[in-house]
Amino acid sequence: MKTRRHLTATAAIVLPCPPEQALPAIWDIQNIERCEVKADRVDVHPTDAHAGSYDVRGRFAGVPWRGRFEYELDARGFHSRTADVPRNEATVEGGFVLTPLGEDQSTVIHYEQYVLVPWLAPLSGLVRAYLRWSMHRELRTLRTLIVDQQATPREPEPASA
């Protein structure tokens, strides 16, 4: 049986607000620490109002891990990938895309893409199931954060460390 080392997982949720109301929470990279199941600590290092890097420490299905990622903010959300390697060598990428859904709702699509180490490839089905569970939980937490904070429209600002 052939195993796949490339794994992509996606999840989406409807928000009770237009995209511009949700963008501030998406652009605040520090919110990864609040929402991401796999992240215990996030240290953000902006280079300008639309880009930077962040260091993450956490647990992936209980296994300790750490990583450094570069991020880019745009009008529809953000994208991040493994830092300190050429783009085509990134082993982890992900982000959020907001799209309007009528006048007072939006959809946030969350995606994560991995190149699994060879020894983990046979467990890709379990990894995918864990990712789907963690991403849905992350989106529910993000939804609560956005709705509770009643974010207001603004231009992206550098995330604070």
Secondary structure, DSSP 8 states (H G I E B T S, - for coil): ----SEEEEEEEEEESS-HHHHHHHHH-TTHHHHH-TT-SEEEEEEEETTEEEEEEEEEETTEEEEEEEEEEEETTEEEEEESSS-GGG-SEEEEEEEEE-SSS-EEEEEEEEEE--GGGGGGHHHHHHHHHHHHHHHHHHHHHHHHHHT-----------
